[in-house]
Each structure stands twice: as structure tokens, then as C-alpha cells.
Amino acid sequence: MPLPNAPTRRPNNPASRQSDSKANNELLFKAILLGLISLGVLLSPYFITSPGMQGIVAKASVVGWFALVLGCAFLAVYVKRRMAAPAKQ
């Protein structure tokens, strides 16, 4: 006798809804934190007075751009999840 098919939907109980909202909130927190880090890395060379340190931080701009793109991607996933979530009753 073959096994039944795997479930396609998650159970609709309070425990699974609570874990979903916690995961969404953590995703939003990561997106905001990455955005702040990237802005700090990208904008700090303009405010640093030491030329040596300014050059070091300016060379890390690739990291800043990567963090900005990753933060935007996390934010897009958060928005997509919120739009797909069923309305509260």
C-alpha cells in the first residue's frame, strides 16, 4: 500500500500563526539592521577626517552595497509574506 501524499498546507492553529509572525518580525529586523549597516559603511567615508582611515573604509564599499541589496531583498520577502498572509478575523 503506497504512502499518502505529503500535506501541501500548514496547519491553521495558533502555534503555527505565532511562529509565522515571529519569523516575519525577525526578517523585518534583519532588513532594517542591514540597511543601517550598509548606510553606515557607504556614508562614513564622507564624515571621517583621517585620510588613511577614509581610504580603508572607502575600499569596503562593496560590502556596503552587498548589505544594502541583501537588506532590500529581506524587506521584499517580508512584504511578500505580509501581502500573502490571510487577514485577521
N, C-alpha and C positions, 0 to 999 in steps of 0.2 A: 504494500500500500504506500503510495507516494506521500511525501510530506506536504502540508498545506503551504500556500504562498505566504511570503512574508508580509506583514502589515505595511500598508502604504501611508497611513496617517498615524500621528502620535496620539496617545490617549488624551482626552479632553478632561483633565482633572485639575484641581487647584495646585497640586505639587508641580506638574509639568508647566503650567502657566507661570508660576512663580519663578521657576528656573529659567524660563524664556525671558522674562522681564529682567532678571539679574544678568543674564548674558548680554541682553541689549544694552543695559546700563553700563556694563563693563566695556562694551565695544565703543559706546559714546565717550567714555572716559579716556580710552586709549586714543581715539581720534583727536580729542581736544588736546591731550598731552603731547602727542606727536606734532600737532600743528604749532603748539607753543615752542617746542624744542626746535622745530625747523625755522620758525621765525627768529628765534634767538641766534641760531647759527648763521642764518643768512643776513641778518641786520647788524649783528655785533661788530663786524669789521669797520663799519662806518662810525662807531662810537668809541672804539679803542684808540688810545693816543699813542701807544708804543708801536713804532713801525714793524718791529720784529714779531711781536705778538699779532699784530694786524695781518701780516703775511701768512702766519701759521693758520689763523682762523679762516682767512680767505681761501686757503687751499682746501679747507674742509667743506666747501660749498656743495660738493657733490652729495655729501652726507645730508646736508640741509635740504636739498631738493628731493632726495630719496625719502626723507622723513615727511616732507610735505605731501608728496604723492601718496605715500602709504597712509597718512592721516586722512587724506581726501577719499581714499578707497575704503577705509574703515567707516567714514561718515556716510558714504554711498551705500554700503551694506546695511548700516543702521537704518537709514531712511527707507531702503527697500524692505527691510523686515517690518518696520513700523507701518508702511503702507499695506503690506500683505497681511498684517495681523487682523483678526476679526475684531469688530467693535465691541466694546464692553457693554454688558447688558445691565 
